[in-house]
Amino acid sequence: MSTAATPDSEPLGYEGELLALVRETAPRMFAVVAEYAAGTDDADAVVIAWGHAHEGGRTEVIGPRGRRWTLASPDSVTRFLPGDDACATRLVWLPRATRS
């Protein structure tokens, strides 16, 4: 017997368990943003890189011009993509996928 899902529900049985496993073990995704004039009326930001943080901390980042880094932790990212006098860089985490 195959499992089934309706458009408004999670898959049943094995497929549902598999989906839960994938969600639980998926890397967390984040953007590295450069913020200009943060905290002022002129504040602005731009995404300068994307990253994935895996279990155990290993982090992969794709930055400007397709550069790629593998780092020990997400905290290391801003050392490779630092801000300057005009802007500050920080990580913005995307929420984990949740059940609909």
Phi and psi restraints in degrees (range 20) as a CNS / XPLOR table:
assign (resid 1 and name C) (resid 2 and name N)
       (resid 2 and name CA) (resid 2 and name C) 1.0 -85.8 20.0 2
assign (resid 2 and name N) (resid 2 and name CA)
       (resid 2 and name C) (resid 3 and name N) 1.0 158.5 20.0 2
assign (resid 2 and name C) (resid 3 and name N)
       (resid 3 and name CA) (resid 3 and name C) 1.0 -83.7 20.0 2
assign (resid 3 and name N) (resid 3 and name CA)
       (resid 3 and name C) (resid 4 and name N) 1.0 160.4 20.0 2
assign (resid 3 and name C) (resid 4 and name N)
       (resid 4 and name CA) (resid 4 and name C) 1.0 -135.5 20.0 2
assign (resid 4 and name N) (resid 4 and name CA)
       (resid 4 and name C) (resid 5 and name N) 1.0 158.8 20.0 2
assign (resid 4 and name C) (resid 5 and name N)
       (resid 5 and name CA) (resid 5 and name C) 1.0 -141.7 20.0 2
assign (resid 5 and name N) (resid 5 and name CA)
       (resid 5 and name C) (resid 6 and name N) 1.0 147.3 20.0 2
assign (resid 5 and name C) (resid 6 and name N)
       (resid 6 and name CA) (resid 6 and name C) 1.0 -102.2 20.0 2
assign (resid 6 and name N) (resid 6 and name CA)
       (resid 6 and name C) (resid 7 and name N) 1.0 159.1 20.0 2
assign (resid 6 and name C) (resid 7 and name N)
       (resid 7 and name CA) (resid 7 and name C) 1.0 -55.8 20.0 2
assign (resid 7 and name N) (resid 7 and name CA)
       (resid 7 and name C) (resid 8 and name N) 1.0 -28.3 20.0 2
assign (resid 7 and name C) (resid 8 and name N)
       (resid 8 and name CA) (resid 8 and name C) 1.0 -102.0 20.0 2
assign (resid 8 and name N) (resid 8 and name CA)
       (resid 8 and name C) (resid 9 and name N) 1.0 13.8 20.0 2
assign (resid 8 and name C) (resid 9 and name N)
       (resid 9 and name CA) (resid 9 and name C) 1.0 -138.3 20.0 2
assign (resid 9 and name N) (resid 9 and name CA)
       (resid 9 and name C) (resid 10 and name N) 1.0 169.6 20.0 2
assign (resid 9 and name C) (resid 10 and name N)
       (resid 10 and name CA) (resid 10 and name C) 1.0 -78.9 20.0 2
assign (resid 10 and name N) (resid 10 and name CA)
       (resid 10 and name C) (resid 11 and name N) 1.0 153.6 20.0 2
assign (resid 10 and name C) (resid 11 and name N)
       (resid 11 and name CA) (resid 11 and name C) 1.0 -59.5 20.0 2
assign (resid 11 and name N) (resid 11 and name CA)
       (resid 11 and name C) (resid 12 and name N) 1.0 153.0 20.0 2
assign (resid 11 and name C) (resid 12 and name N)
       (resid 12 and name CA) (resid 12 and name C) 1.0 -97.8 20.0 2
assign (resid 12 and name N) (resid 12 and name CA)
       (resid 12 and name C) (resid 13 and name N) 1.0 159.0 20.0 2
assign (resid 12 and name C) (resid 13 and name N)
       (resid 13 and name CA) (resid 13 and name C) 1.0 65.2 20.0 2
assign (resid 13 and name N) (resid 13 and name CA)
       (resid 13 and name C) (resid 14 and name N) 1.0 -139.4 20.0 2
assign (resid 13 and name C) (resid 14 and name N)
       (resid 14 and name CA) (resid 14 and name C) 1.0 -55.3 20.0 2
assign (resid 14 and name N) (resid 14 and name CA)
       (resid 14 and name C) (resid 15 and name N) 1.0 -44.9 20.0 2
assign (resid 14 and name C) (resid 15 and name N)
       (resid 15 and name CA) (resid 15 and name C) 1.0 -60.6 20.0 2
assign (resid 15 and name N) (resid 15 and name CA)
       (resid 15 and name C) (resid 16 and name N) 1.0 -38.5 20.0 2
assign (resid 15 and name C) (resid 16 and name N)
       (resid 16 and name CA) (resid 16 and name C) 1.0 -65.5 20.0 2
assign (resid 16 and name N) (resid 16 and name CA)
       (resid 16 and name C) (resid 17 and name N) 1.0 -41.9 20.0 2
assign (resid 16 and name C) (resid 17 and name N)
       (resid 17 and name CA) (resid 17 and name C) 1.0 -64.7 20.0 2
assign (resid 17 and name N) (resid 17 and name CA)
       (resid 17 and name C) (resid 18 and name N) 1.0 -40.9 20.0 2
assign (resid 17 and name C) (resid 18 and name N)
       (resid 18 and name CA) (resid 18 and name C) 1.0 -63.1 20.0 2
assign (resid 18 and name N) (resid 18 and name CA)
       (resid 18 and name C) (resid 19 and name N) 1.0 -44.1 20.0 2
assign (resid 18 and name C) (resid 19 and name N)
       (resid 19 and name CA) (resid 19 and name C) 1.0 -61.6 20.0 2
assign (resid 19 and name N) (resid 19 and name CA)
       (resid 19 and name C) (resid 20 and name N) 1.0 -41.5 20.0 2
assign (resid 19 and name C) (resid 20 and name N)
       (resid 20 and name CA) (resid 20 and name C) 1.0 -62.9 20.0 2
assign (resid 20 and name N) (resid 20 and name CA)
       (resid 20 and name C) (resid 21 and name N) 1.0 -41.6 20.0 2
assign (resid 20 and name C) (resid 21 and name N)
       (resid 21 and name CA) (resid 21 and name C) 1.0 -60.9 20.0 2
assign (resid 21 and name N) (resid 21 and name CA)
       (resid 21 and name C) (resid 22 and name N) 1.0 -45.5 20.0 2
assign (resid 21 and name C) (resid 22 and name N)
       (resid 22 and name CA) (resid 22 and name C) 1.0 -62.4 20.0 2
assign (resid 22 and name N) (resid 22 and name CA)
       (resid 22 and name C) (resid 23 and name N) 1.0 -44.6 20.0 2
assign (resid 22 and name C) (resid 23 and name N)
       (resid 23 and name CA) (resid 23 and name C) 1.0 -62.8 20.0 2
assign (resid 23 and name N) (resid 23 and name CA)
       (resid 23 and name C) (resid 24 and name N) 1.0 -40.9 20.0 2
assign (resid 23 and name C) (resid 24 and name N)
       (resid 24 and name CA) (resid 24 and name C) 1.0 -69.2 20.0 2
assign (resid 24 and name N) (resid 24 and name CA)
       (resid 24 and name C) (resid 25 and name N) 1.0 -29.4 20.0 2
assign (resid 24 and name C) (resid 25 and name N)
       (resid 25 and name CA) (resid 25 and name C) 1.0 -105.2 20.0 2
assign (resid 25 and name N) (resid 25 and name CA)
       (resid 25 and name C) (resid 26 and name N) 1.0 -0.1 20.0 2
assign (resid 25 and name C) (resid 26 and name N)
       (resid 26 and name CA) (resid 26 and name C) 1.0 -66.0 20.0 2
assign (resid 26 and name N) (resid 26 and name CA)
       (resid 26 and name C) (resid 27 and name N) 1.0 143.1 20.0 2
assign (resid 26 and name C) (resid 27 and name N)
       (resid 27 and name CA) (resid 27 and name C) 1.0 -66.6 20.0 2
assign (resid 27 and name N) (resid 27 and name CA)
       (resid 27 and name C) (resid 28 and name N) 1.0 152.5 20.0 2
assign (resid 27 and name C) (resid 28 and name N)
       (resid 28 and name CA) (resid 28 and name C) 1.0 -83.5 20.0 2
assign (resid 28 and name N) (resid 28 and name CA)
       (resid 28 and name C) (resid 29 and name N) 1.0 137.7 20.0 2
assign (resid 28 and name C) (resid 29 and name N)
       (resid 29 and name CA) (resid 29 and name C) 1.0 -104.4 20.0 2
assign (resid 29 and name N) (resid 29 and name CA)
       (resid 29 and name C) (resid 30 and name N) 1.0 142.3 20.0 2
assign (resid 29 and name C) (resid 30 and name N)
       (resid 30 and name CA) (resid 30 and name C) 1.0 -144.4 20.0 2
assign (resid 30 and name N) (resid 30 and name CA)
       (resid 30 and name C) (resid 31 and name N) 1.0 160.0 20.0 2
assign (resid 30 and name C) (resid 31 and name N)
       (resid 31 and name CA) (resid 31 and name C) 1.0 -108.5 20.0 2
assign (resid 31 and name N) (resid 31 and name CA)
       (resid 31 and name C) (resid 32 and name N) 1.0 146.9 20.0 2
assign (resid 31 and name C) (resid 32 and name N)
       (resid 32 and name CA) (resid 32 and name C) 1.0 -100.9 20.0 2
assign (resid 32 and name N) (resid 32 and name CA)
       (resid 32 and name C) (resid 33 and name N) 1.0 120.2 20.0 2
assign (resid 32 and name C) (resid 33 and name N)
       (resid 33 and name CA) (resid 33 and name C) 1.0 -114.2 20.0 2
assign (resid 33 and name N) (resid 33 and name CA)
       (resid 33 and name C) (resid 34 and name N) 1.0 145.5 20.0 2
assign (resid 33 and name C) (resid 34 and name N)
       (resid 34 and name CA) (resid 34 and name C) 1.0 -101.8 20.0 2
assign (resid 34 and name N) (resid 34 and name CA)
       (resid 34 and name C) (resid 35 and name N) 1.0 122.1 20.0 2
assign (resid 34 and name C) (resid 35 and name N)
       (resid 35 and name CA) (resid 35 and name C) 1.0 -106.3 20.0 2
assign (resid 35 and name N) (resid 35 and name CA)
       (resid 35 and name C) (resid 36 and name N) 1.0 132.8 20.0 2
assign (resid 35 and name C) (resid 36 and name N)
       (resid 36 and name CA) (resid 36 and name C) 1.0 -111.0 20.0 2
assign (resid 36 and name N) (resid 36 and name CA)
       (resid 36 and name C) (resid 37 and name N) 1.0 132.3 20.0 2
assign (resid 36 and name C) (resid 37 and name N)
       (resid 37 and name CA) (resid 37 and name C) 1.0 52.7 20.0 2
assign (resid 37 and name N) (resid 37 and name CA)
       (resid 37 and name C) (resid 38 and name N) 1.0 41.5 20.0 2
assign (resid 37 and name C) (resid 38 and name N)
       (resid 38 and name CA) (resid 38 and name C) 1.0 -56.2 20.0 2
assign (resid 38 and name N) (resid 38 and name CA)
       (resid 38 and name C) (resid 39 and name N) 1.0 140.0 20.0 2
assign (resid 38 and name C) (resid 39 and name N)
       (resid 39 and name CA) (resid 39 and name C) 1.0 81.6 20.0 2
assign (resid 39 and name N) (resid 39 and name CA)
       (resid 39 and name C) (resid 40 and name N) 1.0 6.1 20.0 2
assign (resid 39 and name C) (resid 40 and name N)
       (resid 40 and name CA) (resid 40 and name C) 1.0 -117.6 20.0 2
assign (resid 40 and name N) (resid 40 and name CA)
       (resid 40 and name C) (resid 41 and name N) 1.0 173.0 20.0 2
assign (resid 40 and name C) (resid 41 and name N)
       (resid 41 and name CA) (resid 41 and name C) 1.0 -68.4 20.0 2
assign (resid 41 and name N) (resid 41 and name CA)
       (resid 41 and name C) (resid 42 and name N) 1.0 -18.8 20.0 2
assign (resid 41 and name C) (resid 42 and name N)
       (resid 42 and name CA) (resid 42 and name C) 1.0 -97.0 20.0 2
assign (resid 42 and name N) (resid 42 and name CA)
       (resid 42 and name C) (resid 43 and name N) 1.0 13.3 20.0 2
assign (resid 42 and name C) (resid 43 and name N)
       (resid 43 and name CA) (resid 43 and name C) 1.0 -58.4 20.0 2
assign (resid 43 and name N) (resid 43 and name CA)
       (resid 43 and name C) (resid 44 and name N) 1.0 142.9 20.0 2
assign (resid 43 and name C) (resid 44 and name N)
       (resid 44 and name CA) (resid 44 and name C) 1.0 -152.7 20.0 2
assign (resid 44 and name N) (resid 44 and name CA)
       (resid 44 and name C) (resid 45 and name N) 1.0 161.9 20.0 2
assign (resid 44 and name C) (resid 45 and name N)
       (resid 45 and name CA) (resid 45 and name C) 1.0 -151.3 20.0 2
assign (resid 45 and name N) (resid 45 and name CA)
       (resid 45 and name C) (resid 46 and name N) 1.0 157.0 20.0 2
assign (resid 45 and name C) (resid 46 and name N)
       (resid 46 and name CA) (resid 46 and name C) 1.0 -142.2 20.0 2
assign (resid 46 and name N) (resid 46 and name CA)
       (resid 46 and name C) (resid 47 and name N) 1.0 141.9 20.0 2
assign (resid 46 and name C) (resid 47 and name N)
       (resid 47 and name CA) (resid 47 and name C) 1.0 -78.5 20.0 2
assign (resid 47 and name N) (resid 47 and name CA)
       (resid 47 and name C) (resid 48 and name N) 1.0 125.7 20.0 2
assign (resid 47 and name C) (resid 48 and name N)
       (resid 48 and name CA) (resid 48 and name C) 1.0 -111.6 20.0 2
assign (resid 48 and name N) (resid 48 and name CA)
       (resid 48 and name C) (resid 49 and name N) 1.0 -10.9 20.0 2
assign (resid 48 and name C) (resid 49 and name N)
       (resid 49 and name CA) (resid 49 and name C) 1.0 -166.0 20.0 2
assign (resid 49 and name N) (resid 49 and name CA)
       (resid 49 and name C) (resid 50 and name N) 1.0 163.9 20.0 2
assign (resid 49 and name C) (resid 50 and name N)
       (resid 50 and name CA) (resid 50 and name C) 1.0 -126.4 20.0 2
assign (resid 50 and name N) (resid 50 and name CA)
       (resid 50 and name C) (resid 51 and name N) 1.0 147.9 20.0 2
assign (resid 50 and name C) (resid 51 and name N)
       (resid 51 and name CA) (resid 51 and name C) 1.0 -144.2 20.0 2
assign (resid 51 and name N) (resid 51 and name CA)
       (resid 51 and name C) (resid 52 and name N) 1.0 162.4 20.0 2
assign (resid 51 and name C) (resid 52 and name N)
       (resid 52 and name CA) (resid 52 and name C) 1.0 -127.2 20.0 2
assign (resid 52 and name N) (resid 52 and name CA)
       (resid 52 and name C) (resid 53 and name N) 1.0 129.8 20.0 2
assign (resid 52 and name C) (resid 53 and name N)
       (resid 53 and name CA) (resid 53 and name C) 1.0 -107.0 20.0 2
assign (resid 53 and name N) (resid 53 and name CA)
       (resid 53 and name C) (resid 54 and name N) 1.0 121.1 20.0 2
assign (resid 53 and name C) (resid 54 and name N)
       (resid 54 and name CA) (resid 54 and name C) 1.0 -94.8 20.0 2
assign (resid 54 and name N) (resid 54 and name CA)
       (resid 54 and name C) (resid 55 and name N) 1.0 165.3 20.0 2
assign (resid 54 and name C) (resid 55 and name N)
       (resid 55 and name CA) (resid 55 and name C) 1.0 -54.7 20.0 2
assign (resid 55 and name N) (resid 55 and name CA)
       (resid 55 and name C) (resid 56 and name N) 1.0 142.0 20.0 2
assign (resid 55 and name C) (resid 56 and name N)
       (resid 56 and name CA) (resid 56 and name C) 1.0 86.5 20.0 2
assign (resid 56 and name N) (resid 56 and name CA)
       (resid 56 and name C) (resid 57 and name N) 1.0 -6.7 20.0 2
assign (resid 56 and name C) (resid 57 and name N)
       (resid 57 and name CA) (resid 57 and name C) 1.0 102.3 20.0 2
assign (resid 57 and name N) (resid 57 and name CA)
       (resid 57 and name C) (resid 58 and name N) 1.0 -24.1 20.0 2
assign (resid 57 and name C) (resid 58 and name N)
       (resid 58 and name CA) (resid 58 and name C) 1.0 -52.3 20.0 2
assign (resid 58 and name N) (resid 58 and name CA)
       (resid 58 and name C) (resid 59 and name N) 1.0 133.5 20.0 2
assign (resid 58 and name C) (resid 59 and name N)
       (resid 59 and name CA) (resid 59 and name C) 1.0 -129.7 20.0 2
assign (resid 59 and name N) (resid 59 and name CA)
       (resid 59 and name C) (resid 60 and name N) 1.0 134.2 20.0 2
assign (resid 59 and name C) (resid 60 and name N)
       (resid 60 and name CA) (resid 60 and name C) 1.0 -115.5 20.0 2
assign (resid 60 and name N) (resid 60 and name CA)
       (resid 60 and name C) (resid 61 and name N) 1.0 134.8 20.0 2
assign (resid 60 and name C) (resid 61 and name N)
       (resid 61 and name CA) (resid 61 and name C) 1.0 -130.7 20.0 2
assign (resid 61 and name N) (resid 61 and name CA)
       (resid 61 and name C) (resid 62 and name N) 1.0 137.5 20.0 2
assign (resid 61 and name C) (resid 62 and name N)
       (resid 62 and name CA) (resid 62 and name C) 1.0 -113.1 20.0 2
assign (resid 62 and name N) (resid 62 and name CA)
       (resid 62 and name C) (resid 63 and name N) 1.0 116.0 20.0 2
assign (resid 62 and name C) (resid 63 and name N)
       (resid 63 and name CA) (resid 63 and name C) 1.0 -108.9 20.0 2
assign (resid 63 and name N) (resid 63 and name CA)
       (resid 63 and name C) (resid 64 and name N) 1.0 -159.7 20.0 2
assign (resid 63 and name C) (resid 64 and name N)
       (resid 64 and name CA) (resid 64 and name C) 1.0 -57.3 20.0 2
assign (resid 64 and name N) (resid 64 and name CA)
       (resid 64 and name C) (resid 65 and name N) 1.0 142.4 20.0 2
assign (resid 64 and name C) (resid 65 and name N)
       (resid 65 and name CA) (resid 65 and name C) 1.0 58.4 20.0 2
assign (resid 65 and name N) (resid 65 and name CA)
       (resid 65 and name C) (resid 66 and name N) 1.0 27.6 20.0 2
assign (resid 65 and name C) (resid 66 and name N)
       (resid 66 and name CA) (resid 66 and name C) 1.0 76.7 20.0 2
assign (resid 66 and name N) (resid 66 and name CA)
       (resid 66 and name C) (resid 67 and name N) 1.0 8.1 20.0 2
assign (resid 66 and name C) (resid 67 and name N)
       (resid 67 and name CA) (resid 67 and name C) 1.0 -60.2 20.0 2
assign (resid 67 and name N) (resid 67 and name CA)
       (resid 67 and name C) (resid 68 and name N) 1.0 143.6 20.0 2
assign (resid 67 and name C) (resid 68 and name N)
       (resid 68 and name CA) (resid 68 and name C) 1.0 -126.6 20.0 2
assign (resid 68 and name N) (resid 68 and name CA)
       (resid 68 and name C) (resid 69 and name N) 1.0 140.0 20.0 2
assign (resid 68 and name C) (resid 69 and name N)
       (resid 69 and name CA) (resid 69 and name C) 1.0 -130.9 20.0 2
assign (resid 69 and name N) (resid 69 and name CA)
       (resid 69 and name C) (resid 70 and name N) 1.0 147.1 20.0 2
assign (resid 69 and name C) (resid 70 and name N)
       (resid 70 and name CA) (resid 70 and name C) 1.0 -118.4 20.0 2
assign (resid 70 and name N) (resid 70 and name CA)
       (resid 70 and name C) (resid 71 and name N) 1.0 120.9 20.0 2
assign (resid 70 and name C) (resid 71 and name N)
       (resid 71 and name CA) (resid 71 and name C) 1.0 -122.1 20.0 2
assign (resid 71 and name N) (resid 71 and name CA)
       (resid 71 and name C) (resid 72 and name N) 1.0 165.2 20.0 2
assign (resid 71 and name C) (resid 72 and name N)
       (resid 72 and name CA) (resid 72 and name C) 1.0 -73.2 20.0 2
assign (resid 72 and name N) (resid 72 and name CA)
       (resid 72 and name C) (resid 73 and name N) 1.0 -27.6 20.0 2
assign (resid 72 and name C) (resid 73 and name N)
       (resid 73 and name CA) (resid 73 and name C) 1.0 -159.6 20.0 2
assign (resid 73 and name N) (resid 73 and name CA)
       (resid 73 and name C) (resid 74 and name N) 1.0 160.8 20.0 2
assign (resid 73 and name C) (resid 74 and name N)
       (resid 74 and name CA) (resid 74 and name C) 1.0 -61.9 20.0 2
assign (resid 74 and name N) (resid 74 and name CA)
       (resid 74 and name C) (resid 75 and name N) 1.0 -29.2 20.0 2
assign (resid 74 and name C) (resid 75 and name N)
       (resid 75 and name CA) (resid 75 and name C) 1.0 -61.7 20.0 2
assign (resid 75 and name N) (resid 75 and name CA)
       (resid 75 and name C) (resid 76 and name N) 1.0 -21.7 20.0 2
assign (resid 75 and name C) (resid 76 and name N)
       (resid 76 and name CA) (resid 76 and name C) 1.0 -77.1 20.0 2
assign (resid 76 and name N) (resid 76 and name CA)
       (resid 76 and name C) (resid 77 and name N) 1.0 -16.2 20.0 2
assign (resid 76 and name C) (resid 77 and name N)
       (resid 77 and name CA) (resid 77 and name C) 1.0 -60.4 20.0 2
assign (resid 77 and name N) (resid 77 and name CA)
       (resid 77 and name C) (resid 78 and name N) 1.0 -44.2 20.0 2
assign (resid 77 and name C) (resid 78 and name N)
       (resid 78 and name CA) (resid 78 and name C) 1.0 -70.2 20.0 2
assign (resid 78 and name N) (resid 78 and name CA)
       (resid 78 and name C) (resid 79 and name N) 1.0 -13.7 20.0 2
assign (resid 78 and name C) (resid 79 and name N)
       (resid 79 and name CA) (resid 79 and name C) 1.0 -73.2 20.0 2
assign (resid 79 and name N) (resid 79 and name CA)
       (resid 79 and name C) (resid 80 and name N) 1.0 -29.9 20.0 2
assign (resid 79 and name C) (resid 80 and name N)
       (resid 80 and name CA) (resid 80 and name C) 1.0 -88.4 20.0 2
assign (resid 80 and name N) (resid 80 and name CA)
       (resid 80 and name C) (resid 81 and name N) 1.0 -23.4 20.0 2
assign (resid 80 and name C) (resid 81 and name N)
       (resid 81 and name CA) (resid 81 and name C) 1.0 -127.4 20.0 2
assign (resid 81 and name N) (resid 81 and name CA)
       (resid 81 and name C) (resid 82 and name N) 1.0 64.6 20.0 2
assign (resid 81 and name C) (resid 82 and name N)
       (resid 82 and name CA) (resid 82 and name C) 1.0 -74.0 20.0 2
assign (resid 82 and name N) (resid 82 and name CA)
       (resid 82 and name C) (resid 83 and name N) 1.0 159.6 20.0 2
assign (resid 82 and name C) (resid 83 and name N)
       (resid 83 and name CA) (resid 83 and name C) 1.0 -81.8 20.0 2
assign (resid 83 and name N) (resid 83 and name CA)
       (resid 83 and name C) (resid 84 and name N) 1.0 -168.1 20.0 2
assign (resid 83 and name C) (resid 84 and name N)
       (resid 84 and name CA) (resid 84 and name C) 1.0 -144.8 20.0 2
assign (resid 84 and name N) (resid 84 and name CA)
       (resid 84 and name C) (resid 85 and name N) 1.0 -163.7 20.0 2
assign (resid 84 and name C) (resid 85 and name N)
       (resid 85 and name CA) (resid 85 and name C) 1.0 -62.3 20.0 2
assign (resid 85 and name N) (resid 85 and name CA)
       (resid 85 and name C) (resid 86 and name N) 1.0 -27.2 20.0 2
assign (resid 85 and name C) (resid 86 and name N)
       (resid 86 and name CA) (resid 86 and name C) 1.0 -89.4 20.0 2
assign (resid 86 and name N) (resid 86 and name CA)
       (resid 86 and name C) (resid 87 and name N) 1.0 -20.7 20.0 2
assign (resid 86 and name C) (resid 87 and name N)
       (resid 87 and name CA) (resid 87 and name C) 1.0 -150.6 20.0 2
assign (resid 87 and name N) (resid 87 and name CA)
       (resid 87 and name C) (resid 88 and name N) 1.0 162.8 20.0 2
assign (resid 87 and name C) (resid 88 and name N)
       (resid 88 and name CA) (resid 88 and name C) 1.0 -122.7 20.0 2
assign (resid 88 and name N) (resid 88 and name CA)
       (resid 88 and name C) (resid 89 and name N) 1.0 146.8 20.0 2
assign (resid 88 and name C) (resid 89 and name N)
       (resid 89 and name CA) (resid 89 and name C) 1.0 -106.8 20.0 2
assign (resid 89 and name N) (resid 89 and name CA)
       (resid 89 and name C) (resid 90 and name N) 1.0 148.6 20.0 2
assign (resid 89 and name C) (resid 90 and name N)
       (resid 90 and name CA) (resid 90 and name C) 1.0 -155.7 20.0 2
assign (resid 90 and name N) (resid 90 and name CA)
       (resid 90 and name C) (resid 91 and name N) 1.0 165.0 20.0 2
assign (resid 90 and name C) (resid 91 and name N)
       (resid 91 and name CA) (resid 91 and name C) 1.0 -93.5 20.0 2
assign (resid 91 and name N) (resid 91 and name CA)
       (resid 91 and name C) (resid 92 and name N) 1.0 139.8 20.0 2
assign (resid 91 and name C) (resid 92 and name N)
       (resid 92 and name CA) (resid 92 and name C) 1.0 -123.4 20.0 2
assign (resid 92 and name N) (resid 92 and name CA)
       (resid 92 and name C) (resid 93 and name N) 1.0 113.8 20.0 2
assign (resid 92 and name C) (resid 93 and name N)
       (resid 93 and name CA) (resid 93 and name C) 1.0 -82.9 20.0 2
assign (resid 93 and name N) (resid 93 and name CA)
       (resid 93 and name C) (resid 94 and name N) 1.0 134.9 20.0 2
assign (resid 93 and name C) (resid 94 and name N)
       (resid 94 and name CA) (resid 94 and name C) 1.0 -81.0 20.0 2
assign (resid 94 and name N) (resid 94 and name CA)
       (resid 94 and name C) (resid 95 and name N) 1.0 143.4 20.0 2
assign (resid 94 and name C) (resid 95 and name N)
       (resid 95 and name CA) (resid 95 and name C) 1.0 -65.6 20.0 2
assign (resid 95 and name N) (resid 95 and name CA)
       (resid 95 and name C) (resid 96 and name N) 1.0 146.9 20.0 2
assign (resid 95 and name C) (resid 96 and name N)
       (resid 96 and name CA) (resid 96 and name C) 1.0 -65.4 20.0 2
assign (resid 96 and name N) (resid 96 and name CA)
       (resid 96 and name C) (resid 97 and name N) 1.0 149.8 20.0 2
assign (resid 96 and name C) (resid 97 and name N)
       (resid 97 and name CA) (resid 97 and name C) 1.0 -62.3 20.0 2
assign (resid 97 and name N) (resid 97 and name CA)
       (resid 97 and name C) (resid 98 and name N) 1.0 139.2 20.0 2
assign (resid 97 and name C) (resid 98 and name N)
       (resid 98 and name CA) (resid 98 and name C) 1.0 -123.2 20.0 2
assign (resid 98 and name N) (resid 98 and name CA)
       (resid 98 and name C) (resid 99 and name N) 1.0 167.0 20.0 2
assign (resid 98 and name C) (resid 99 and name N)
       (resid 99 and name CA) (resid 99 and name C) 1.0 -67.3 20.0 2
assign (resid 99 and name N) (resid 99 and name CA)
       (resid 99 and name C) (resid 100 and name N) 1.0 140.3 20.0 2
